[in-house]
Amino acid sequence: MHVETYGPADAPPVLLLHGGGVAGWMWEPVRERLAHDHRVIVPDLPGHDRSADETYHSHARTVEALTKLLHDVGGRVSVAGFSLGAQLTVLLAAHRPELVERVVVVSAQAKPIAAAGFTLGLLGATAGLARQRWFARLQAKQLFIPGPLLDDYVRTSASVSKQTLLAAVGENLRFTPPPAWSRFPREALILAGGRERGLMRESARVLHEALPGSELEIVADCGHGIPLQRPGWFADRVRDLLGA
């Protein structure tokens, strides 16, 4: 798994986990703001961009790889994740709390959908479109990818294999928070966009209600892309939490 690290080596570490179909580059506007006073660790998850040679098999296998990464960093690491990465953040906090300092969970679906099989079948039938530049550009607009990162999105979209796409989306659609999430002993901030689908806001509430003491914030005027739509605000919000 390809990993980039930024900022002072002795600064408090924070791991940023990207969503499905994008890669570590999605954090660039946030990373630039955090790396002055934090050690920022940004992987490309299996099957994505510079880790495209590793198929995404499951959340469980990816959490194993991330656990090894956290062990290598040493001490407890704060984790912020978006969408697919937010689900992985929940799993790390639930199953490896001794390695996790604080978490920021952004737009994590936490209620499985009934038509997952149909959705995956349709996705498999149209997977080849992701390799077409015109289609990738249309998708980028829906995902709030800013102009300077468009080429990164198009490249990443073309690199994601059908196997990775179906595995990652399947895990995403079926995800529910594990019982151990309710026992995470440290701070957790849960975010969703005010303009996201109702399912996403409901999912944020499910995660908040399952973890006593967590903080829930619905971010007005944002869709499914808070770190890309409001990177300055998001970086400040993360810094405030990490400095608590």
C-alpha positions in Angstrom: 0.0 0.0 0.0 1.5 3.3 -1.1 1.9 5.8 1.7 3.0 9.4 1.8 4.0 11.3 4.9 4.2 15.1 5.4 5.0 17.5 8.2 7.4 17.4 11.2 8.4 13.8 12.2 7.9 14.6 15.8 4.5 16.3 15.4 1.2 14.6 16.5 0.3 12.1 13.8 -3.0 12.0 11.8 -4.0 9.4 9.3 -6.2 10.5 6.4 -8.3 7.8 4.6 -9.8 8.6 1.2 -13.1 7.5 -0.3 -13.7 4.9 -2.9 -12.8 5.8 -6.5 -10.5 8.6 -5.4 -7.1 8.4 -3.7 -4.8 10.1 -1.2 -4.6 13.2 -3.5 -8.2 14.1 -2.4 -6.7 15.3 0.9 -4.2 17.7 -0.7 -6.1 20.9 0.1 -6.5 19.7 3.7 -3.1 18.2 4.0 -1.5 21.5 3.1 -3.2 23.2 6.0 -2.5 20.4 8.6 1.1 19.6 7.8 2.5 22.7 9.4 1.9 21.3 12.9 1.0 17.6 12.4 2.6 14.6 10.9 0.1 13.8 8.1 0.0 10.2 6.8 -1.8 9.7 3.5 -2.2 6.2 2.0 -3.6 5.2 -1.4 -5.9 2.4 -0.3 -5.6 -1.0 -2.1 -6.8 -0.9 -5.7 -6.6 2.9 -5.9 -4.1 5.0 -7.9 -0.6 4.3 -6.7 -1.8 1.1 -5.0 -3.8 0.0 -8.0 -1.6 -3.2 -8.3 -3.2 -4.4 -5.1 -6.9 -5.4 -5.4 -9.3 -4.2 -2.8 -10.7 -7.4 -1.3 -12.5 -6.3 1.8 -12.7 -3.8 4.7 -11.3 -6.5 7.0 -8.1 -7.0 4.9 -7.7 -3.3 4.5 -8.0 -2.7 8.3 -5.3 -5.3 8.8 -3.0 -3.4 6.5 -3.8 -0.1 8.2 -3.2 -1.7 11.6 0.3 -2.6 10.5 0.8 1.0 9.3 -0.4 2.4 12.7 2.0 0.0 14.5 4.9 1.3 12.4 4.0 4.9 13.2 4.0 4.1 16.9 1.8 5.4 19.7 -1.8 6.4 19.1 -2.7 8.0 15.8 -5.7 10.3 15.1 -7.7 9.1 12.1 -10.0 11.0 9.7 -11.8 9.2 7.0 -14.2 10.1 4.2 -16.9 7.8 2.8 -15.3 4.4 2.3 -12.4 5.7 4.4 -14.8 6.8 7.1 -16.1 3.2 7.4 -12.5 2.0 7.8 -12.0 4.7 10.5 -15.0 3.3 12.4 -13.6 -0.2 12.2 -10.1 0.9 13.4 -11.6 2.7 16.3 -13.9 -0.2 17.2 -11.3 -3.0 16.8 -8.0 -1.4 17.5 -8.8 1.4 20.0 -5.3 1.1 21.6 -3.9 2.5 18.3 -6.4 5.3 17.7 -6.3 8.6 19.5 -9.3 10.5 18.0 -11.5 10.0 15.0 -13.3 12.2 12.4 -15.9 10.2 10.5 -17.1 12.0 7.3 -20.1 10.8 5.3 -20.0 7.1 6.3 -22.9 5.0 5.2 -24.0 3.0 8.2 -27.3 1.6 7.1 -27.2 -1.2 4.4 -29.4 -0.8 1.4 -32.0 -3.4 0.4 -31.1 -3.4 -3.3 -27.4 -3.9 -3.0 -27.3 -6.9 -5.4 -29.1 -4.9 -8.1 -26.8 -1.9 -7.6 -23.7 -4.1 -7.9 -25.0 -5.8 -11.0 -25.6 -2.5 -12.7 -22.2 -1.2 -11.6 -20.5 -4.3 -13.0 -22.2 -3.9 -16.3 -21.1 -0.2 -16.6 -17.7 -0.5 -15.0 -15.9 0.2 -18.2 -17.3 3.7 -18.5 -15.0 4.8 -15.6 -12.1 4.4 -18.0 -13.6 6.9 -20.4 -12.3 10.5 -19.8 -15.6 12.1 -20.7 -17.5 9.9 -18.1 -14.8 10.5 -15.5 -15.1 14.2 -15.9 -18.9 14.0 -15.4 -18.4 11.9 -12.3 -15.8 14.4 -11.0 -18.4 17.2 -11.0 -20.8 15.1 -9.0 -18.0 14.3 -6.5 -17.0 18.0 -6.1 -13.5 17.4 -7.5 -11.9 20.8 -7.9 -10.2 21.7 -11.2 -6.6 21.3 -10.0 -7.3 17.7 -9.0 -9.3 16.7 -12.1 -6.4 15.0 -13.8 -5.7 13.0 -10.6 -9.4 11.9 -10.5 -9.4 10.8 -14.2 -6.1 8.9 -13.7 -7.4 7.1 -10.6 -10.8 6.4 -12.1 -9.1 4.6 -15.0 -6.8 2.6 -12.6 -9.6 1.0 -10.5 -10.2 -2.5 -11.6 -13.7 -4.0 -11.9 -12.8 -6.4 -9.1 -11.8 -3.6 -6.8 -14.8 -1.5 -7.7 -17.3 -4.2 -6.9 -15.5 -5.3 -3.7 -15.2 -1.7 -2.3 -18.8 -0.7 -3.3 -20.2 -4.0 -2.0 -18.5 -3.5 1.4 -19.7 0.1 1.4 -23.4 -0.8 0.7 -23.5 -3.5 3.3 -21.7 -1.7 6.1 -23.1 -1.5 9.6 -21.1 -0.3 12.7 -19.7 -3.1 14.7 -20.9 -3.5 18.4 -17.4 -2.5 19.6 -17.8 1.0 18.1 -20.0 1.9 21.1 -17.0 1.2 23.3 -14.5 3.5 21.7 -13.2 5.4 24.7 -12.0 8.7 23.1 -13.3 11.6 21.1 -15.2 11.1 17.9 -16.6 13.7 15.5 -19.2 12.6 13.0 -19.9 14.8 10.0 -22.4 14.6 7.2 -23.4 17.2 4.6 -26.7 19.0 4.9 -27.3 18.4 1.1 -26.3 14.7 1.1 -28.9 12.0 0.6 -31.1 11.4 3.6 -29.5 8.0 4.0 -26.2 9.6 4.7 -27.6 11.9 7.4 -29.5 9.0 8.9 -26.2 7.0 8.9 -24.4 9.8 10.7 -27.1 9.8 13.4 -26.9 6.0 13.7 -23.1 6.3 14.4 -23.6 9.1 16.8 -26.4 7.4 18.8 -24.3 4.2 18.9 -21.3 5.9 20.5 -22.1 7.8 23.8 -20.2 11.1 24.0 -19.5 11.4 20.2 -20.2 14.7 18.5 -22.5 15.0 15.5 -22.4 17.9 13.1 -24.5 18.3 9.9 -22.6 20.7 7.7 -24.9 23.1 5.9 -24.6 23.6 2.1 -22.4 20.6 1.6 -23.0 17.4 -0.3 -21.0 14.2 -0.3 -17.7 15.9 -0.4 -17.1 18.0 2.7 -13.3 17.9 2.6 -13.2 18.9 -1.0 -16.0 21.5 -0.8 -14.8 23.2 2.3 -11.1 22.2 2.9 -10.2 25.2 5.0 -13.2 24.8 7.3 -12.6 21.1 7.5 -8.8 21.4 8.3 -9.6 23.9 11.1 -12.3 21.6 12.5 -9.9 18.7 12.5 -7.1 20.8 14.1 -9.5 22.0 16.8 -10.4 18.4 17.6 -6.8 17.1 17.5 -5.7 20.0 19.8 -8.4 19.2 22.4 
